[in-house]
Amino acid sequence: MPIFEILADPTRRRVLDLLLEEEHTVNELVDALGMNQPAVSKQLRILRDAGLVQSRIDAQRRVYTLSPAPLAEADAWLTPYRRFWRGRLASLQRHLASDS
């Protein structure tokens, strides 16, 4: 599944946001997302298959952490668009400052 298709899903983005803060067990993610365990596990499997998260076993729990390397692909693709928006935002800032 392409990275942007994976990131298009709001639930998967929320999982990544939570893992950005700290590692979580499946049950912690279930509680934070307000979803059932099979639904969360499905999203985690998609993220794991894409390389965006890693899991490890800790006793009887599976703990998930963020693996941001695949996001570099998306970041590289967005780079030229940032230059576009940077110029547009600078123009907007100048326009707003001239109205003051």
N, C-alpha and C positions, 0 to 999 in steps of 0.2 A: 504494500500500500504506500503510495507517495506521501512524503512528509507533510505536505500541505493538506492532504485529505485527512491525515491523522490529526493535525492541529485544528482542523475546521470544527471538530466536535467539541462543544463546550464542556462536556463532562471530562474528556481527556485533558483539556487545557486546565481544568480545575485540579485534576490529579497532579499534573505537573506543577501547578502553583503550590499545592500543599507540599510536594516533595522538594520544592525549591527551598522551603523554610527548614525542613528537617526530614529525616527518614521516618517512615510510618509502616505499621503492620497493616495487613488487609483489614482487620477489624477496626482499626483507627480510621482508615479511609472510609469504610462503610459508615461509621458514625458521622464523620465530617461531611460526607456527601449526601447522607440521608437516603441511601439506596440499599438494596439487598446485596448480600455477599456474591451471588452468582453474577449480577450485573457489574459490580465493581471488578470482579475477577476477569470478566470478559474484556473490560477496558484495559486492565493491567496487562493482559495477554497481548493485546494489540500494541500497547506501548513497549512491552518487552520485546516483541518480535521486530519492532522498528528500531530497537536499540536505545530507546529514550529512557528506559528504566532498567535497573538491575535488581535482582532479588537474592537474598541469602536466607539460609535457615538459621534461626536462633531458637534453640530448644524445639518447641512444637509450633513456633510461629514463623511465618514468612515475612521478612522485612524488606521493604522496597526503598530504593534510593534513586535519585535523579542521575541520569547519564547524559549530560548535555552535548556530547560530541556530535550526534546527528543534527542538532540544531544549527551547527555551523553551515550545513548545506543550505538551509533556509536563510540564514544570515547572509551568506554569499550572494544568493539570488536577490535579496532585498537591497543590497548595497547601492546599485544605481538609482533605485527609487528613493533612497534616503537623500541622495544629492538633489534629486528633483524637488522633494518636499522641503529640504533645507532652504533652497532658493526661494520657494514660494512662501515659506514662513518668514524668512527675512524680509521679503517684500511686504507682507502683511504687517509685520512689526514696524517697518518704516512708515507705512500708511497710517497705522494707528497712532504712532508718535506724532505725525504731522497734523492730526486732527485735535491734538490736546491743546 
